[in-house]
Amino acid sequence: MAQCTIDSTRSPFDSYALIAVTNEGVEAWLTGKRNVQAQLSSVAGFPAVTYWLSGANGRNAADCSTSVDVAGGQQLMVESYNTGDRIYTLEQLCQRAERAAGMAVETLKTLR
């Protein structure tokens, strides 16, 4: 699984991870077999799922992820983390993950 993590060395900073998952599509997050709460979404016109650890809410969330269905059985996973000086709510983390996923997909479209 290829992963690209983006961190800044200066405070305040934000943390994201982009992961190319080539062995399963986004439907894996919707099966109920994982310890996450998930909701369907859409990113740059592609089906997507936004999910977070079950039980996380408000200000106790460590991260939120958005996985974009980029091809059959493949997904681009984008994680937004609570690190550094700023603490984001779960809703803010999910918005940040979806926004970063949108930027990544738009960049991928230019590489075709």
NORBELWO-V435380 format. One record per helix or strand of 2 or more residues. SS is the DSSP state (helix for helix, strand for strand). FROM is the first residue (numbers start at 0). LEN is the number of residues. Records with the same first field share a line. If there is no record, write none. Layout:
BEGIN
SS=FROM-LEN + FROM-LEN
END
This chain:
BEGIN
strand=1-5 + 14-7 + 35-8 + 45-8 + 62-9 + 73-8
helix=25-5 + 89-21
END
